[in-house]
Structures are given as C-alpha cells and as structure tokens.
Amino acid sequence: MTDYLKMTTYFAERQRHRGRFLSDELLDVYADSAVATSVVLRGISSFGPHHELRGDETLSLSEDSPIAVIAVDEAGKLSGLADQVSNMLSRGLLTLERARMAGPADQPADVAKLTIYVGRQDRADGKPAYRTVCDVLHRHGFAGASVFLGVDGTAHGQRTRAGFFSRNLGVPVMIVAIGTGREIGSAVPELEALLRDPILTIERVQLCKREGQMLERPSSLPAVDDEGRAVWQKLMVYTSEAALHDGVPIHRAIVRRLFDSRAASGATVLRGLWGFHGDHAPHGDRWLQLARRVPVTTIVVDTPERIAASFDVIDELTSESGLVTSELVPALVSIDDGVRAGGTTLARHDY
C-alpha cells in the first residue's frame, strides 16, 4: 500500500516570498509538482508564538487573516517538498501527518478522520456535492462533518483558483468527517459511486468528546520517540458559530482562554459553510437568522505536555457542546523571523 502524507502550513495571509504572496508561491510549487490535491483556507482567528491575537470580532477582509494551506500526495513527493516549503516561510508553522487514500474496501480498525475533496460547483444527487456528502455521512451515523471552502488549490495535479469573474468550478471544497471504522467502511463506496473523481483520505484520530460528553482524554504521548525525534500532538475542536459558553461563541472563548493562560503556543480557527455534529441535521447559514449556524473548527498543534494543558481548558469550555479529537503529529517545523525549530523527519510512536 502506498504511503501518503498531509502537509499543512499555517501563516498570515499577507506574508510574502520573493515579492509575491506566499500562498500564491506555494500553490505554484504544488502545481509545478502536480500535487494530487491542495487547498488554501482563510481563517477567522489565530495567535502564534509572538502572542499576537487576531480575533474574528474585529478582523476584516483588509487585515492579515490567518491562512492554512493543506497538500496531500504520496509520501515520497511531499517529503521532497517539505524542506523547500519550510524554507519559504519567514514566520509560521508546517506540519506533516500520515494519511492514506480511502478505497471501497477501507474499514479502519477504530475511529478515524475521513477527508473528502470535491469541486466547489460539483453536484451529486441533484444538489451541491458537499451537501450530498454531508447527508450520506449523517445517515451513516458519523459523529460530525464540516465543510470548508477553498480560495485556491490543486485537484488531481491541476491548479484551480477562485476568481472574481470566474465561475470557480474547480476550486476545492474540503469536507472533514469523524466516524468509526464501520461507518467509514459503509460510507466510502456510496460516496465513490455518487461523486465525480473524488479524492478521499483517512487519518487515525482519537474521539475525545462528543456533544459535551467526555469519552477519553488525549493519549499521553512522549516528548520524543525511541530514536529521539520530537513527537507533536494536535487537537481539533468542532463547534457551531452559534454555540455559546457564558454568552460567548465557544471558539472565541477557547482562543481567548488559551491566549490569556499561555497554555498553548498558538491556535487557528477556520469557519466552514455547512456541516453537522451529533444528531443535528446538516445545516449552514439561513436567511433572517440572528446567529450564524455554520461550523467552526479550532486547531491547536503543540508539544504533548502543552496539549494536555490545552485540553483541560477546552474540556471546560465544551461542557455542553462540541466534538473534540486528538491526533499524533509526527513532524513539525516552526519558523519565527527566519529562526527554524523542529524538522521534517517523521517520528514513530505506537499508541
């Protein structure tokens, strides 16, 4: 079986490389290398090692929004690009995570993250493909799914981009779903039959909380593996923009508490356009609605020690709502004004 990697870079939207926006430079690299799929997502809130908070209460389109650029391809190809990409960052974070392409016979042994990449204007079963995908996932009992609209990307090695005067037919949409092995095994064949040339990947995760209920704490991971390579960990918190803690949207409360307590080195929040969690039917924005019901996902990547402290904060703030997962991150590079920490060699640890 071919090994795959997912490479994610987090940085500020206005960051430049060789006089151009870094996101454009990265997508040129991915297009030139015919990377299987990549997507540029614009975030709504973040902070990093410099402890500069960008919040969605005040962040406008003219300001320096956080950006997450995700690329997926065979491990050999992305490993070869990782150092090149990290050297293009002047400040930001790069992570490498193991993944595999999903096929009709796939049934993970435990809970996993299924990610589906489709085009913005793709249709299936008479409606937008991402809505059909969410309907299928909800019917199969997945814990949740969130849909994120890209502004640029590659699909099957070809560059796509959102343009003001274009129909943006091929701009990637990324759907992230959490389900059991049985649910994934039953949903993947149906999705492959419904979608036109989809790209689907599977990654191992722990399901820590669902609808406010504690299922298990994130695994206690070592700081380094048996070969001395650093081990990192990631939390992803899936909530709705309308879900509140003490009158404040949960994602804002999490970012503010992590920022003030310095429990985490950084966090990034992405806003979705459609999705569901738990038994709630898939949904998004509606007209004449006072509170937005779109999904938001808060991402924290850090050392295992810091992740344990961050989870304590997140656990308190998701006491009534939210889906929380944990993942091992085998490689991470942090760049701050050109100073590089970490590396792109993958750690190995069984848990």
Beta strands, then each sheet from edge to edge (+ up, - down):
strand 1: 4-12
strand 2: 16-17
strand 3: 20-21
strand 4: 37-47
strand 5: 66-74
strand 6: 91-101
strand 7: 112-119
strand 8: 123-124
strand 9: 127-128
strand 10: 144-149
strand 11: 152-155
strand 12: 158-161
strand 13: 172-179
strand 14: 199-204
strand 15: 206-210
strand 16: 213-214
strand 17: 232-240
strand 18: 244-245
strand 19: 248-249
strand 20: 267-271
strand 21: 274-277
strand 22: 295-302
strand 23: 323-329
strand 24: 331-336
strand 25: 339-343
sheet 1: 12+ 11- 4+ 5- 1+ 6- 14+ 7- 13+ 10- 21+
sheet 2: 12+ 11- 4+ 5- 1+ 6- 24+ 25-
sheet 3: 2+ 3-
sheet 4: 12+ 11- 4+ 20- 22+ 17- 23+ 15- 16+
sheet 5: 8+ 9-
sheet 6: 18+ 19-
end
